């Protein structure tokens, strides 16, 4: 290591060279300013003390959208659509599905499958199979019946959000066996609830109030399949039925 006698900077074990006068434009800080801070410079991230948390948090930097919003997850929209399903008697805004997010529907499908799994009915394959086939079928029917086109993402979003009452039935199945009169009543009520909410949203978005019964019929068939998954253990072998008869 060496030290320049004409320079104010002294060598240190971590310093390999001392900036000369020709490098002042790259090092605007003076020696006095460095001495006032104890001779060390603390790097700042994001220009504030909370920059480190901002880099790894969900709020994003100033002037940028939050990370969850960039990923298509908006909790305020999920809450608004869920409340519309839970209160189907209120007037549905025709622009409610302008944001066709899939975060809420995927969450509800996953919760429904997990609740059935906890009740001893592992039906994930049937749930996603019925959901995919039913969404494509209803998407095709709606575009044939309506003059206003609707994309498949909005169809999946509506059907997924309106599955929320069926998720409640799945939660009940964890505590009580639904293969009885109570289960049949709850299943029928949930089918009517889901169908009424979904058909109301489709009718409001597509402006086809005169065809609501025609829209509700295939939707009710789809939710009826989900209700069967809640009540019966679809795909179980005959050994379980034999043991129950014994």
Buried (B, 14 or more C-beta within 10 A) or exposed (E): EEEEEEEEBEBEEEEEEBEEEEEEEEEEEEEEEBEEEEEEEEEEEEEEEEEEEBEEEEEBBEEEEEEBBEEEBBEEBBEEBBEBBBEBEEEBEEEBBEBBBBBBBBBBBBBBBBBBBBBEBBBBEBBEEBBEEBBEBBBEBBBEEBEEEBEBBBBBBBBBBBBBBBBBBBBBBEEEEBBEEEBEEBBEBBBBBBBBBBBBBBBBBBEBEEBBEEBBEBBBBBBBBBBBBBBBBBEEEEEEEEEEEE
